[in-house]
Amino acid sequence: MSAPAKTGGLVVENLTVAYPLATATVLGVDGVSFTVRPGERLGVVGESGSGKSTTALALLRLIRPPGRIAGGRVMLNGTDLRGLDEAGMRAARLRVVSYIPQGAMNSLNPVKTVAAQMRDAILDHGERVAPDAIARALEGVDLPAGTARLFPHQLSGGMKQRVCIAIGMLLRPQLIIADEPTSALDVVTQRQVMGTLGRLQTETGACLILIGHDMGLMVQFVDRLAVMYAGRLVELGGIEEVFAAPRHPYTRMLIDSVPTFENRGHFVGIPGTTPSLARLPPGCAFAPRCRFAMELCRQVVPPSREVAPGRSVACHLEDVPLAPPA
């Protein structure tokens, strides 16, 4: 695990992303707040449609119209990212905040060599390309310097993902957002890629946000965990605390779904499906799937409340901690 510094970093307050429909406005991200200190790793988990990637794109100001960032504040080491003009935000991407995508093959240009794409990224930010800059960047992600001469189709899935990491780290950003960077890789390659990403993040002292579904990966890699459901942040806390005693039923069910040696061959799923953001149920959005739901849950949206230092939960059961996983 990383050793976070005590000051600076990323501060996100009440971030809201809206998508207008013909009859209503849908909130893809609904008042999300969290912090990430320099050197710290925050994991963001939740099922598809929970708002994880939308949150990441909002931090990068890459929400496509008609979607828009409807409110909130995003501060990174004293810089107001929402206050930058378009040119300023373009310059900040890669230099201040970098994005490591899920689909490396779809992110790399198939008709350009690795070297050409890395050179373009450096030149686009007004930097001079040092003679050995590309070779050093590739060697930094455990790829031979000769990889620079290859095209994406000549690389394995793990190599393509490492190239994306190398590009994302070229200008030593202050914030790294990794959006399911290992989802298409085998288990051995996943471990290698995450080891590379973790080492580079530790060396630079950057904030890191890891987005994904894999709770097993999260517990091995991140310092804190943010759990999202239907666009809202439902639980936030230290990774060991959350796994030892989840306070939200959804968090508990995500943890229970992780295979273990004790329950091998027996897979536990979460009943039901995530609701449409355009047709959220009244009250808590998770209530229809929650075995602990009370009448209050079906009527009132639970506010997010701090239940311990650095630990928050949005649940009407917050005064009744759930038992640790069996």
TORGUGU-928311 format. One record per residue (C-alpha): residue number from 1; residue in three letters; chain; x, y, z. Coordinates in steps of 0.25 Angstrom, whole numbers. Example, Ala and Ser with C-alpha at 12.3 -4.5 7.8 and 13.67 -1.06 7.14 Angstrom:
2
<k: 1; r: ALA; c: A; x: 49; y: -18; z: 31> $
<k: 2; r: SER; c: A; x: 55; y: -4; z: 29> $
//
This chain:
326
<k: 1; r: MET; c: A; x: 0; y: 0; z: 0> $
<k: 2; r: SER; c: A; x: 4; y: 14; z: -2> $
<k: 3; r: ALA; c: A; x: 8; y: 24; z: 9> $
<k: 4; r: PRO; c: A; x: -1; y: 37; z: 7> $
<k: 5; r: ALA; c: A; x: 4; y: 51; z: 10> $
<k: 6; r: LYS; c: A; x: -4; y: 59; z: 19> $
<k: 7; r: THR; c: A; x: -7; y: 72; z: 11> $
<k: 8; r: GLY; c: A; x: -12; y: 75; z: -3> $
<k: 9; r: GLY; c: A; x: -18; y: 65; z: -13> $
<k: 10; r: LEU; c: A; x: -31; y: 64; z: -19> $
<k: 11; r: VAL; c: A; x: -44; y: 70; z: -13> $
<k: 12; r: VAL; c: A; x: -57; y: 67; z: -20> $
<k: 13; r: GLU; c: A; x: -69; y: 74; z: -14> $
<k: 14; r: ASN; c: A; x: -84; y: 71; z: -18> $
<k: 15; r: LEU; c: A; x: -81; y: 67; z: -32> $
<k: 16; r: THR; c: A; x: -93; y: 66; z: -40> $
<k: 17; r: VAL; c: A; x: -95; y: 62; z: -55> $
<k: 18; r: ALA; c: A; x: -108; y: 64; z: -62> $
<k: 19; r: TYR; c: A; x: -114; y: 58; z: -74> $
<k: 20; r: PRO; c: A; x: -127; y: 65; z: -79> $
<k: 21; r: LEU; c: A; x: -138; y: 56; z: -85> $
<k: 22; r: ALA; c: A; x: -151; y: 60; z: -92> $
<k: 23; r: THR; c: A; x: -159; y: 60; z: -79> $
<k: 24; r: ALA; c: A; x: -148; y: 60; z: -68> $
<k: 25; r: THR; c: A; x: -134; y: 62; z: -64> $
<k: 26; r: VAL; c: A; x: -126; y: 50; z: -60> $
<k: 27; r: LEU; c: A; x: -114; y: 51; z: -51> $
<k: 28; r: GLY; c: A; x: -103; y: 41; z: -55> $
<k: 29; r: VAL; c: A; x: -95; y: 46; z: -43> $
<k: 30; r: ASP; c: A; x: -103; y: 52; z: -31> $
<k: 31; r: GLY; c: A; x: -95; y: 60; z: -21> $
<k: 32; r: VAL; c: A; x: -83; y: 52; z: -20> $
<k: 33; r: SER; c: A; x: -72; y: 57; z: -10> $
<k: 34; r: PHE; c: A; x: -58; y: 51; z: -7> $
<k: 35; r: THR; c: A; x: -44; y: 54; z: -5> $
<k: 36; r: VAL; c: A; x: -31; y: 47; z: -10> $
<k: 37; r: ARG; c: A; x: -18; y: 51; z: -3> $
<k: 38; r: PRO; c: A; x: -4; y: 51; z: -10> $
<k: 39; r: GLY; c: A; x: 1; y: 37; z: -11> $
<k: 40; r: GLU; c: A; x: -12; y: 31; z: -7> $
<k: 41; r: ARG; c: A; x: -20; y: 21; z: -15> $
<k: 42; r: LEU; c: A; x: -36; y: 22; z: -16> $
<k: 43; r: GLY; c: A; x: -44; y: 10; z: -21> $
<k: 44; r: VAL; c: A; x: -57; y: 13; z: -27> $
<k: 45; r: VAL; c: A; x: -66; y: 1; z: -29> $
<k: 46; r: GLY; c: A; x: -81; y: -2; z: -33> $
<k: 47; r: GLU; c: A; x: -89; y: -9; z: -43> $
<k: 48; r: SER; c: A; x: -90; y: -4; z: -58> $
<k: 49; r: GLY; c: A; x: -98; y: 9; z: -58> $
<k: 50; r: SER; c: A; x: -94; y: 13; z: -44> $
<k: 51; r: GLY; c: A; x: -87; y: 25; z: -48> $
<k: 52; r: LYS; c: A; x: -73; y: 21; z: -47> $
<k: 53; r: SER; c: A; x: -68; y: 25; z: -61> $
<k: 54; r: THR; c: A; x: -77; y: 37; z: -62> $
<k: 55; r: THR; c: A; x: -70; y: 42; z: -49> $
<k: 56; r: ALA; c: A; x: -56; y: 40; z: -55> $
<k: 57; r: LEU; c: A; x: -60; y: 47; z: -68> $
<k: 58; r: ALA; c: A; x: -66; y: 59; z: -60> $
<k: 59; r: LEU; c: A; x: -53; y: 60; z: -53> $
<k: 60; r: LEU; c: A; x: -46; y: 61; z: -67> $
<k: 61; r: ARG; c: A; x: -58; y: 70; z: -72> $
<k: 62; r: LEU; c: A; x: -60; y: 60; z: -83> $
<k: 63; r: ILE; c: A; x: -75; y: 59; z: -82> $
<k: 64; r: ARG; c: A; x: -82; y: 59; z: -95> $
<k: 65; r: PRO; c: A; x: -94; y: 68; z: -98> $
<k: 66; r: PRO; c: A; x: -105; y: 68; z: -96> $
<k: 67; r: GLY; c: A; x: -99; y: 63; z: -82> $
<k: 68; r: ARG; c: A; x: -93; y: 74; z: -74> $
<k: 69; r: ILE; c: A; x: -86; y: 76; z: -60> $
<k: 70; r: ALA; c: A; x: -98; y: 83; z: -53> $
<k: 71; r: GLY; c: A; x: -91; y: 86; z: -40> $
<k: 72; r: GLY; c: A; x: -79; y: 83; z: -30> $
<k: 73; r: ARG; c: A; x: -65; y: 87; z: -28> $
<k: 74; r: VAL; c: A; x: -52; y: 80; z: -33> $
<k: 75; r: MET; c: A; x: -39; y: 85; z: -27> $
<k: 76; r: LEU; c: A; x: -26; y: 78; z: -29> $
<k: 77; r: ASN; c: A; x: -14; y: 83; z: -21> $
<k: 78; r: GLY; c: A; x: -20; y: 97; z: -21> $
<k: 79; r: THR; c: A; x: -24; y: 97; z: -35> $
<k: 80; r: ASP; c: A; x: -39; y: 99; z: -38> $
<k: 81; r: LEU; c: A; x: -41; y: 89; z: -50> $
<k: 82; r: ARG; c: A; x: -55; y: 94; z: -52> $
<k: 83; r: GLY; c: A; x: -51; y: 108; z: -53> $
<k: 84; r: LEU; c: A; x: -41; y: 106; z: -65> $
<k: 85; r: ASP; c: A; x: -45; y: 110; z: -79> $
<k: 86; r: GLU; c: A; x: -45; y: 100; z: -90> $
<k: 87; r: ALA; c: A; x: -30; y: 103; z: -94> $
<k: 88; r: GLY; c: A; x: -26; y: 102; z: -79> $
<k: 89; r: MET; c: A; x: -33; y: 89; z: -77> $
<k: 90; r: ARG; c: A; x: -27; y: 83; z: -90> $
<k: 91; r: ALA; c: A; x: -14; y: 86; z: -85> $
<k: 92; r: ALA; c: A; x: -16; y: 80; z: -71> $
<k: 93; r: ARG; c: A; x: -20; y: 67; z: -77> $
<k: 94; r: LEU; c: A; x: -8; y: 58; z: -77> $
<k: 95; r: ARG; c: A; x: 1; y: 68; z: -70> $
<k: 96; r: VAL; c: A; x: -8; y: 70; z: -58> $
<k: 97; r: VAL; c: A; x: -18; y: 59; z: -58> $
<k: 98; r: SER; c: A; x: -17; y: 46; z: -67> $
<k: 99; r: TYR; c: A; x: -26; y: 36; z: -71> $
<k: 100; r: ILE; c: A; x: -23; y: 21; z: -73> $
<k: 101; r: PRO; c: A; x: -34; y: 15; z: -81> $
<k: 102; r: GLN; c: A; x: -41; y: 1; z: -80> $
<k: 103; r: GLY; c: A; x: -40; y: -2; z: -95> $
<k: 104; r: ALA; c: A; x: -25; y: 0; z: -99> $
<k: 105; r: MET; c: A; x: -27; y: -5; z: -113> $
<k: 106; r: ASN; c: A; x: -38; y: 5; z: -115> $
<k: 107; r: SER; c: A; x: -30; y: 16; z: -109> $
<k: 108; r: LEU; c: A; x: -17; y: 14; z: -117> $
<k: 109; r: ASN; c: A; x: -17; y: 19; z: -132> $
<k: 110; r: PRO; c: A; x: -16; y: 6; z: -140> $
<k: 111; r: VAL; c: A; x: -8; y: 13; z: -152> $
<k: 112; r: LYS; c: A; x: 3; y: 20; z: -143> $
<k: 113; r: THR; c: A; x: 15; y: 14; z: -136> $
<k: 114; r: VAL; c: A; x: 16; y: 14; z: -121> $
<k: 115; r: ALA; c: A; x: 27; y: 25; z: -123> $
<k: 116; r: ALA; c: A; x: 19; y: 34; z: -132> $
<k: 117; r: GLN; c: A; x: 7; y: 34; z: -122> $
<k: 118; r: MET; c: A; x: 16; y: 37; z: -110> $
<k: 119; r: ARG; c: A; x: 23; y: 48; z: -117> $
<k: 120; r: ASP; c: A; x: 10; y: 54; z: -121> $
<k: 121; r: ALA; c: A; x: 5; y: 54; z: -107> $
<k: 122; r: ILE; c: A; x: 18; y: 61; z: -102> $
<k: 123; r: LEU; c: A; x: 18; y: 71; z: -114> $
<k: 124; r: ASP; c: A; x: 3; y: 75; z: -112> $
<k: 125; r: HIS; c: A; x: 7; y: 80; z: -98> $
<k: 126; r: GLY; c: A; x: 18; y: 89; z: -103> $
<k: 127; r: GLU; c: A; x: 29; y: 80; z: -98> $
<k: 128; r: ARG; c: A; x: 42; y: 76; z: -105> $
<k: 129; r: VAL; c: A; x: 44; y: 62; z: -108> $
<k: 130; r: ALA; c: A; x: 57; y: 58; z: -101> $
<k: 131; r: PRO; c: A; x: 65; y: 47; z: -109> $
<k: 132; r: ASP; c: A; x: 63; y: 36; z: -99> $
<k: 133; r: ALA; c: A; x: 49; y: 41; z: -93> $
<k: 134; r: ILE; c: A; x: 41; y: 30; z: -101> $
<k: 135; r: ALA; c: A; x: 51; y: 19; z: -98> $
<k: 136; r: ARG; c: A; x: 51; y: 23; z: -83> $
<k: 137; r: ALA; c: A; x: 36; y: 23; z: -82> $
<k: 138; r: LEU; c: A; x: 35; y: 9; z: -88> $
<k: 139; r: GLU; c: A; x: 46; y: 4; z: -79> $
<k: 140; r: GLY; c: A; x: 38; y: 10; z: -68> $
<k: 141; r: VAL; c: A; x: 26; y: 1; z: -70> $
<k: 142; r: ASP; c: A; x: 35; y: -11; z: -73> $
<k: 143; r: LEU; c: A; x: 35; y: -11; z: -88> $
<k: 144; r: PRO; c: A; x: 47; y: -12; z: -97> $
<k: 145; r: ALA; c: A; x: 51; y: 1; z: -104> $
<k: 146; r: GLY; c: A; x: 49; y: -6; z: -117> $
<k: 147; r: THR; c: A; x: 34; y: -6; z: -114> $
<k: 148; r: ALA; c: A; x: 34; y: 9; z: -119> $
<k: 149; r: ARG; c: A; x: 35; y: 4; z: -133> $
<k: 150; r: LEU; c: A; x: 23; y: -5; z: -133> $
<k: 151; r: PHE; c: A; x: 9; y: -3; z: -137> $
<k: 152; r: PRO; c: A; x: -3; y: -6; z: -126> $
<k: 153; r: HIS; c: A; x: -7; y: -19; z: -134> $
<k: 154; r: GLN; c: A; x: 7; y: -25; z: -132> $
<k: 155; r: LEU; c: A; x: 6; y: -24; z: -117> $
<k: 156; r: SER; c: A; x: -1; y: -33; z: -107> $
<k: 157; r: GLY; c: A; x: -12; y: -28; z: -98> $
<k: 158; r: GLY; c: A; x: -3; y: -26; z: -86> $
<k: 159; r: MET; c: A; x: 7; y: -19; z: -95> $
<k: 160; r: LYS; c: A; x: -4; y: -9; z: -100> $
<k: 161; r: GLN; c: A; x: -8; y: -6; z: -86> $
<k: 162; r: ARG; c: A; x: 6; y: -3; z: -82> $
<k: 163; r: VAL; c: A; x: 7; y: 6; z: -94> $
<k: 164; r: CYS; c: A; x: -5; y: 13; z: -89> $
<k: 165; r: ILE; c: A; x: 1; y: 14; z: -75> $
<k: 166; r: ALA; c: A; x: 14; y: 20; z: -81> $
<k: 167; r: ILE; c: A; x: 6; y: 30; z: -89> $
<k: 168; r: GLY; c: A; x: -2; y: 34; z: -76> $
<k: 169; r: MET; c: A; x: 11; y: 36; z: -68> $
<k: 170; r: LEU; c: A; x: 19; y: 43; z: -79> $
<k: 171; r: LEU; c: A; x: 18; y: 57; z: -72> $
<k: 172; r: ARG; c: A; x: 17; y: 52; z: -58> $
<k: 173; r: PRO; c: A; x: 3; y: 56; z: -54> $
<k: 174; r: GLN; c: A; x: -3; y: 60; z: -41> $
<k: 175; r: LEU; c: A; x: -15; y: 51; z: -42> $
<k: 176; r: ILE; c: A; x: -16; y: 37; z: -49> $
<k: 177; r: ILE; c: A; x: -30; y: 32; z: -52> $
<k: 178; r: ALA; c: A; x: -29; y: 17; z: -56> $
<k: 179; r: ASP; c: A; x: -43; y: 12; z: -62> $
<k: 180; r: GLU; c: A; x: -43; y: -3; z: -61> $
<k: 181; r: PRO; c: A; x: -29; y: -4; z: -67> $
<k: 182; r: THR; c: A; x: -28; y: -19; z: -65> $
<k: 183; r: SER; c: A; x: -42; y: -24; z: -69> $
<k: 184; r: ALA; c: A; x: -38; y: -30; z: -82> $
<k: 185; r: LEU; c: A; x: -26; y: -37; z: -77> $
<k: 186; r: ASP; c: A; x: -23; y: -51; z: -71> $
<k: 187; r: VAL; c: A; x: -20; y: -52; z: -56> $
<k: 188; r: VAL; c: A; x: -5; y: -52; z: -57> $
<k: 189; r: THR; c: A; x: -4; y: -40; z: -67> $
<k: 190; r: GLN; c: A; x: -14; y: -33; z: -58> $
<k: 191; r: ARG; c: A; x: -4; y: -34; z: -46> $
<k: 192; r: GLN; c: A; x: 8; y: -30; z: -54> $
<k: 193; r: VAL; c: A; x: 0; y: -17; z: -60> $
<k: 194; r: MET; c: A; x: -5; y: -13; z: -46> $
<k: 195; r: GLY; c: A; x: 9; y: -15; z: -40> $
<k: 196; r: THR; c: A; x: 15; y: -6; z: -51> $
<k: 197; r: LEU; c: A; x: 4; y: 5; z: -49> $
<k: 198; r: GLY; c: A; x: 6; y: 4; z: -34> $
<k: 199; r: ARG; c: A; x: 21; y: 6; z: -34> $
<k: 200; r: LEU; c: A; x: 20; y: 18; z: -44> $
<k: 201; r: GLN; c: A; x: 9; y: 24; z: -35> $
<k: 202; r: THR; c: A; x: 18; y: 23; z: -23> $
<k: 203; r: GLU; c: A; x: 30; y: 28; z: -29> $
<k: 204; r: THR; c: A; x: 22; y: 41; z: -34> $
<k: 205; r: GLY; c: A; x: 14; y: 43; z: -21> $
<k: 206; r: ALA; c: A; x: 2; y: 45; z: -30> $
<k: 207; r: CYS; c: A; x: -13; y: 43; z: -25> $
<k: 208; r: LEU; c: A; x: -19; y: 31; z: -32> $
<k: 209; r: ILE; c: A; x: -33; y: 27; z: -34> $
<k: 210; r: LEU; c: A; x: -36; y: 12; z: -38> $
<k: 211; r: ILE; c: A; x: -49; y: 9; z: -44> $
<k: 212; r: GLY; c: A; x: -54; y: -5; z: -45> $
<k: 213; r: HIS; c: A; x: -63; y: -16; z: -41> $
<k: 214; r: ASP; c: A; x: -53; y: -26; z: -36> $
<k: 215; r: MET; c: A; x: -54; y: -25; z: -20> $
<k: 216; r: GLY; c: A; x: -42; y: -35; z: -19> $
<k: 217; r: LEU; c: A; x: -33; y: -26; z: -27> $
<k: 218; r: MET; c: A; x: -37; y: -14; z: -19> $
<k: 219; r: VAL; c: A; x: -34; y: -20; z: -5> $
<k: 220; r: GLN; c: A; x: -20; y: -23; z: -11> $
<k: 221; r: PHE; c: A; x: -17; y: -9; z: -17> $
<k: 222; r: VAL; c: A; x: -25; y: 3; z: -11> $
<k: 223; r: ASP; c: A; x: -24; y: 10; z: 2> $
<k: 224; r: ARG; c: A; x: -39; y: 14; z: 3> $
<k: 225; r: LEU; c: A; x: -51; y: 10; z: -4> $
<k: 226; r: ALA; c: A; x: -63; y: 18; z: -10> $
<k: 227; r: VAL; c: A; x: -76; y: 10; z: -13> $
<k: 228; r: MET; c: A; x: -85; y: 16; z: -23> $
<k: 229; r: TYR; c: A; x: -100; y: 12; z: -26> $
<k: 230; r: ALA; c: A; x: -109; y: 19; z: -36> $
<k: 231; r: GLY; c: A; x: -101; y: 31; z: -37> $
<k: 232; r: ARG; c: A; x: -99; y: 33; z: -22> $
<k: 233; r: LEU; c: A; x: -87; y: 30; z: -13> $
<k: 234; r: VAL; c: A; x: -93; y: 20; z: -2> $
<k: 235; r: GLU; c: A; x: -81; y: 17; z: 6> $
<k: 236; r: LEU; c: A; x: -67; y: 22; z: 7> $
<k: 237; r: GLY; c: A; x: -55; y: 18; z: 17> $
<k: 238; r: GLY; c: A; x: -42; y: 11; z: 18> $
<k: 239; r: ILE; c: A; x: -41; y: -2; z: 11> $
<k: 240; r: GLU; c: A; x: -38; y: -11; z: 23> $
<k: 241; r: GLU; c: A; x: -50; y: -4; z: 31> $
<k: 242; r: VAL; c: A; x: -60; y: -6; z: 20> $
<k: 243; r: PHE; c: A; x: -56; y: -20; z: 17> $
<k: 244; r: ALA; c: A; x: -56; y: -24; z: 32> $
<k: 245; r: ALA; c: A; x: -70; y: -17; z: 35> $
<k: 246; r: PRO; c: A; x: -77; y: -12; z: 23> $
<k: 247; r: ARG; c: A; x: -88; y: -2; z: 27> $
<k: 248; r: HIS; c: A; x: -97; y: -2; z: 15> $
<k: 249; r: PRO; c: A; x: -104; y: -14; z: 10> $
<k: 250; r: TYR; c: A; x: -99; y: -12; z: -4> $
<k: 251; r: THR; c: A; x: -85; y: -12; z: 0> $
<k: 252; r: ARG; c: A; x: -87; y: -25; z: 8> $
<k: 253; r: MET; c: A; x: -93; y: -32; z: -4> $
<k: 254; r: LEU; c: A; x: -82; y: -27; z: -13> $
<k: 255; r: ILE; c: A; x: -72; y: -33; z: -3> $
<k: 256; r: ASP; c: A; x: -80; y: -46; z: -1> $
<k: 257; r: SER; c: A; x: -79; y: -48; z: -16> $
<k: 258; r: VAL; c: A; x: -64; y: -49; z: -16> $
<k: 259; r: PRO; c: A; x: -60; y: -64; z: -17> $
<k: 260; r: THR; c: A; x: -52; y: -70; z: -6> $
<k: 261; r: PHE; c: A; x: -46; y: -83; z: -2> $
<k: 262; r: GLU; c: A; x: -57; y: -85; z: 8> $
<k: 263; r: ASN; c: A; x: -68; y: -83; z: -3> $
<k: 264; r: ARG; c: A; x: -61; y: -88; z: -15> $
<k: 265; r: GLY; c: A; x: -71; y: -94; z: -25> $
<k: 266; r: HIS; c: A; x: -82; y: -86; z: -19> $
<k: 267; r: PHE; c: A; x: -84; y: -72; z: -25> $
<k: 268; r: VAL; c: A; x: -93; y: -62; z: -18> $
<k: 269; r: GLY; c: A; x: -100; y: -51; z: -27> $
<k: 270; r: ILE; c: A; x: -108; y: -39; z: -23> $
<k: 271; r: PRO; c: A; x: -123; y: -41; z: -27> $
<k: 272; r: GLY; c: A; x: -130; y: -32; z: -36> $
<k: 273; r: THR; c: A; x: -123; y: -21; z: -45> $
<k: 274; r: THR; c: A; x: -119; y: -7; z: -44> $
<k: 275; r: PRO; c: A; x: -130; y: 3; z: -46> $
<k: 276; r: SER; c: A; x: -131; y: 12; z: -58> $
<k: 277; r: LEU; c: A; x: -127; y: 26; z: -54> $
<k: 278; r: ALA; c: A; x: -139; y: 31; z: -62> $
<k: 279; r: ARG; c: A; x: -148; y: 23; z: -53> $
<k: 280; r: LEU; c: A; x: -142; y: 22; z: -39> $
<k: 281; r: PRO; c: A; x: -151; y: 17; z: -28> $
<k: 282; r: PRO; c: A; x: -155; y: 26; z: -17> $
<k: 283; r: GLY; c: A; x: -146; y: 27; z: -5> $
<k: 284; r: CYS; c: A; x: -133; y: 19; z: -5> $
<k: 285; r: ALA; c: A; x: -130; y: 14; z: -19> $
<k: 286; r: PHE; c: A; x: -125; y: 1; z: -14> $
<k: 287; r: ALA; c: A; x: -137; y: -2; z: -5> $
<k: 288; r: PRO; c: A; x: -144; y: -12; z: -15> $
<k: 289; r: ARG; c: A; x: -132; y: -21; z: -15> $
<k: 290; r: CYS; c: A; x: -128; y: -20; z: 0> $
<k: 291; r: ARG; c: A; x: -132; y: -30; z: 10> $
<k: 292; r: PHE; c: A; x: -131; y: -20; z: 21> $
<k: 293; r: ALA; c: A; x: -140; y: -10; z: 15> $
<k: 294; r: MET; c: A; x: -150; y: -3; z: 24> $
<k: 295; r: GLU; c: A; x: -162; y: 5; z: 21> $
<k: 296; r: LEU; c: A; x: -154; y: 18; z: 23> $
<k: 297; r: CYS; c: A; x: -144; y: 13; z: 13> $
<k: 298; r: ARG; c: A; x: -155; y: 13; z: 2> $
<k: 299; r: GLN; c: A; x: -160; y: 27; z: 5> $
<k: 300; r: VAL; c: A; x: -147; y: 36; z: 9> $
<k: 301; r: VAL; c: A; x: -134; y: 36; z: 2> $
<k: 302; r: PRO; c: A; x: -123; y: 34; z: 12> $
<k: 303; r: PRO; c: A; x: -113; y: 45; z: 14> $
<k: 304; r: SER; c: A; x: -98; y: 42; z: 14> $
<k: 305; r: ARG; c: A; x: -94; y: 43; z: 28> $
<k: 306; r: GLU; c: A; x: -80; y: 42; z: 35> $
<k: 307; r: VAL; c: A; x: -81; y: 30; z: 44> $
<k: 308; r: ALA; c: A; x: -66; y: 31; z: 48> $
<k: 309; r: PRO; c: A; x: -54; y: 39; z: 44> $
<k: 310; r: GLY; c: A; x: -52; y: 37; z: 29> $
<k: 311; r: ARG; c: A; x: -64; y: 28; z: 29> $
<k: 312; r: SER; c: A; x: -77; y: 31; z: 23> $
<k: 313; r: VAL; c: A; x: -90; y: 24; z: 19> $
<k: 314; r: ALA; c: A; x: -103; y: 27; z: 12> $
<k: 315; r: CYS; c: A; x: -112; y: 17; z: 19> $
<k: 316; r: HIS; c: A; x: -124; y: 18; z: 29> $
<k: 317; r: LEU; c: A; x: -117; y: 6; z: 36> $
<k: 318; r: GLU; c: A; x: -105; y: 14; z: 39> $
<k: 319; r: ASP; c: A; x: -107; y: 13; z: 54> $
<k: 320; r: VAL; c: A; x: -108; y: -2; z: 53> $
<k: 321; r: PRO; c: A; x: -94; y: -8; z: 47> $
<k: 322; r: LEU; c: A; x: -95; y: -20; z: 39> $
<k: 323; r: ALA; c: A; x: -88; y: -33; z: 44> $
<k: 324; r: PRO; c: A; x: -75; y: -35; z: 37> $
<k: 325; r: PRO; c: A; x: -75; y: -45; z: 25> $
<k: 326; r: ALA; c: A; x: -75; y: -60; z: 29> $
//
